[in-house]
Structure formats: C-alpha cells, structure tokens
Amino acid sequence: MSRRACGALLVVGMAWLAGCASVPAERFTLQVDLPANFRFKSAANYSPAAGESCTLPVRRGKRPERKVFSVAYNTAASRVTQDLPLTETVEGCPLVLRSVEFDFYARWGTRDTDIGGDIAAIYIQDRAGGETPGLETLELKGRCQWFFRTVGRLHGIRKILKCNSLAENGQPEKTRAGGVVQRDRLMGKTLRLVLNVSDEELPAFDDNWIAVPGGWRRCRGNSFEDTSAYCRGNTTDFKPIKMPDGRICDVYPTCN
C-alpha cells in the first residue's frame, strides 16, 4: 500500500474517532437532596427501546433490567449522587430507562416504630426532535409534610408522611413528588430531586381536631373510648392525648 493511501486511511480513521468522541455518553447523574432523618430505596427500571421486538423473561427476585439503590438514614440533611445509564443491553435486548421509583422513609420520633413513608417516581419520556435545553442541572422539587392522628384506647399520637411535587410558585401540587423528564434533556446532565419538609403539621383526618392556641385539641366524640371521635360541630368537649414520650396532654404539639 502506498504512503499516500496509508495517509488517507489515517486521516479517515482519526476523523471517525473524533466523531465518536464527540457523541455524548448516554448516561446522566441523579442527585437526591434529602432532609435530616430520611432514607430511601430506589429502583431504575429499563424496558425494550421503541421499535425493538425483543422481550425479557418474567422472573422473580433480582432482575438485571432493574437497578436497585439504597441509602441509610442520616441525622443531617444530605445529597446522594448516583450515575445512571440511559440505555442498557440485557441478554442481547436493547433497553432504555423508563422510570426511577423511590420509597422514602423518615423518622419522626425515637422509637423503632416512629417512622413514616411515602413513594415518589421520575418518569423518562421520549420526545421526537426539538432543541435540547442547555441547562446542566434539571431540578424537580417536592415537599413532605407530617400529618398526625391518634390510635388506640389511650389515643396515642402517630404520624403519616406525605410528599408532593412543588409548583413553580412553591405551592404543593396534588401529584406525588417526582415528575416527568424528556430523555433527550438528560444525556450528560444532572437531574436533581430536591425534598424539604414543611414546618407545619396538620391533622391526618378531617373533623377530628379543633385548632386552639398552641396547636390542636382532640374532639371527644361519643365518649373517651370513641377512637374515631368526630367533632360534628362540638367545639367544647375534648379528650387528652398521649404524646410519643409518654406524657398525657390536652394540646398537640405544645402539650399546654
């Protein structure tokens, strides 16, 4: 082969390599900003790409098309980072990331049972054509809130956690925390799910509590033993409650 031919092949080869190097890696960085005393389990779910005829077998237990990630409790607010591929090949079948599901857990007290939880999800959708925004970090914001109730004959306090998406104006929406992101916005970028916790706690059920100075009083209902105890317009008869630390109080949460 002549030197001129070899030179031409070298130029073509270098151009091909340069072209490959310029193609962005089909991965992105997922970050989750957690409030203090939160943990989560997540699962990144992959399924055959559009136009693919291959299928994956139905199986129990560990599945290669589902990437599971777990984070332990942290007493301080923290940021968790995970690198995720947008595409995968499992058993010869080309897959794309469809969703990332979350199970969030949070501690509200010192007992082992003083834990509440909720779910969230980020869905990845295809979009045909169009320009890809240049933002390096995409944010999905959510707010969690504690809702209190009473259980048992002593009307002990328990809490329920609920996490919802935040609108652009900062108001909670009816949808769960998370959202929908276009696939072509994610390559080489950072997607951040930011959670915070509301300072205000609210009753878990309507017509069980009456707002008073310092917090809330539990309606008496038909009797002290009435565990449902709806107010039904009675704003003068109440019952004591048992706080998580064992105190018997009239007002939650100040115990006035």
SVG drawing of the C-alpha trace seen along z (x, -y; Angstrom):
<svg xmlns="http://www.w3.org/2000/svg" viewBox="-72 -32 77 48">
<polyline fill="none" stroke="black" stroke-width="0.4" points="0.0,0.0 1.4,-3.4 2.3,-6.1 -0.5,-8.3 -3.1,-5.6 -1.9,-4.9 -2.1,-8.6 -5.6,-8.9 -6.7,-5.9 -5.1,-7.5 -7.0,-10.8 -10.3,-8.9 -9.6,-6.9 -8.8,-10.0 -11.9,-11.7 -14.0,-8.7 -12.5,-8.6 -13.1,-12.3 -16.7,-11.8 -17.1,-9.1 -15.5,-11.2 -18.0,-14.0 -21.1,-11.7 -22.3,-12.3 -22.3,-9.3 -25.8,-8.0 -25.6,-8.5 -26.7,-11.1 -26.2,-11.9 -29.1,-11.5 -29.0,-13.5 -31.4,-13.4 -31.4,-16.1 -32.7,-14.6 -33.9,-16.3 -32.5,-15.1 -33.5,-11.7 -34.6,-10.5 -33.5,-7.4 -34.7,-5.9 -34.7,-2.9 -34.8,-3.5 -35.2,-1.3 -34.2,-2.4 -36.4,-0.5 -35.4,0.4 -37.5,1.9 -37.1,2.5 -36.5,-0.6 -39.1,-1.9 -39.2,0.3 -37.4,3.3 -39.2,6.6 -37.1,8.4 -38.7,9.3 -37.3,10.1 -38.3,13.2 -40.6,12.8 -38.6,13.5 -38.7,13.1 -36.0,11.6 -33.0,9.9 -33.6,8.6 -30.8,7.1 -33.2,4.6 -33.9,3.1 -31.1,1.3 -31.8,1.1 -30.1,-1.5 -30.4,-2.0 -29.4,-4.9 -29.2,-4.8 -30.6,-7.3 -28.6,-10.5 -29.1,-12.7 -28.3,-15.8 -29.6,-16.9 -27.6,-15.3 -27.2,-14.9 -27.0,-11.5 -25.5,-11.1 -25.9,-8.1 -24.6,-7.7 -27.2,-6.0 -27.1,-4.8 -30.0,-5.9 -29.5,-2.8 -28.6,0.8 -28.4,4.1 -29.6,7.2 -29.4,10.6 -29.0,9.0 -32.1,6.8 -31.5,3.0 -33.2,1.3 -33.9,-2.3 -34.5,-3.8 -38.3,-4.3 -38.5,-5.4 -36.9,-5.7 -39.1,-4.8 -38.5,-5.8 -39.6,-4.6 -38.9,-7.3 -38.8,-6.7 -38.4,-9.3 -38.1,-9.2 -40.5,-11.4 -39.6,-10.0 -37.1,-7.9 -39.0,-4.6 -38.3,-2.0 -41.9,-2.3 -41.8,-6.1 -41.3,-6.0 -43.4,-7.3 -43.0,-6.7 -44.2,-7.7 -43.4,-7.0 -42.2,-9.1 -41.3,-8.5 -39.5,-10.1 -40.7,-9.1 -38.5,-9.3 -40.3,-10.0 -39.2,-10.1 -39.5,-13.3 -39.2,-13.4 -36.8,-16.2 -36.7,-19.7 -33.9,-21.5 -32.4,-20.3 -32.2,-23.0 -28.7,-23.8 -29.3,-23.6 -26.6,-21.5 -28.8,-20.7 -32.5,-19.9 -34.5,-20.2 -37.7,-18.5 -38.8,-19.9 -41.0,-18.3 -42.3,-19.0 -43.0,-16.5 -45.5,-17.1 -46.3,-15.2 -50.0,-14.5 -50.9,-13.5 -53.6,-11.2 -54.4,-9.2 -54.6,-5.4 -55.7,-3.0 -57.6,-3.4 -55.1,-6.0 -55.2,-8.0 -51.5,-7.9 -50.0,-10.2 -48.9,-8.7 -47.7,-10.5 -48.2,-9.9 -45.7,-11.2 -46.9,-12.6 -44.6,-14.0 -45.9,-16.0 -44.5,-17.9 -44.0,-21.6 -45.3,-24.0 -43.1,-26.8 -44.7,-29.2 -43.7,-26.9 -47.2,-25.6 -47.7,-21.9 -49.4,-20.0 -51.7,-17.0 -49.2,-14.8 -46.6,-12.7 -43.0,-14.0 -41.0,-13.5 -42.3,-14.2 -41.7,-13.7 -38.4,-14.4 -37.7,-14.2 -35.0,-11.7 -33.1,-14.0 -32.6,-16.5 -30.7,-14.1 -27.6,-12.9 -24.5,-14.1 -26.6,-16.3 -27.6,-16.2 -31.1,-15.6 -31.8,-16.6 -34.8,-15.7 -34.9,-18.2 -37.1,-17.4 -37.8,-19.5 -40.2,-19.2 -42.9,-21.6 -42.6,-23.2 -46.4,-22.8 -48.0,-19.6 -51.7,-19.0 -54.4,-16.6 -54.5,-13.4 -58.3,-13.3 -61.0,-16.0 -63.3,-16.8 -61.2,-15.1 -59.3,-18.1 -60.1,-21.7 -57.4,-24.4 -56.6,-26.2 -53.8,-28.4 -50.7,-26.3 -51.9,-23.7 -54.8,-21.3 -57.3,-19.6 -58.7,-16.1 -62.5,-16.0 -64.2,-13.7 -66.7,-12.1 -69.3,-9.9 -67.1,-9.1 -63.4,-8.9 -63.3,-5.3 -64.5,-6.5 -61.4,-6.1 -63.0,-7.7 -64.3,-10.6 -65.6,-13.1 -66.2,-16.6 -69.6,-17.0 -69.8,-20.7 -68.9,-20.1 -66.1,-22.6 -66.2,-22.4 -65.7,-18.7 -62.3,-17.2 -60.1,-14.3 -56.5,-14.1 -53.9,-12.5 -50.7,-10.5 -47.6,-12.1 -44.8,-10.0 -42.7,-10.5 -45.5,-9.1 -46.9,-12.5 -50.6,-12.9 -51.5,-16.3 -54.5,-18.3 -52.9,-20.2 -50.8,-18.8 -47.9,-19.5 -47.2,-22.0 -48.7,-19.9 -50.3,-23.0"/>
</svg>
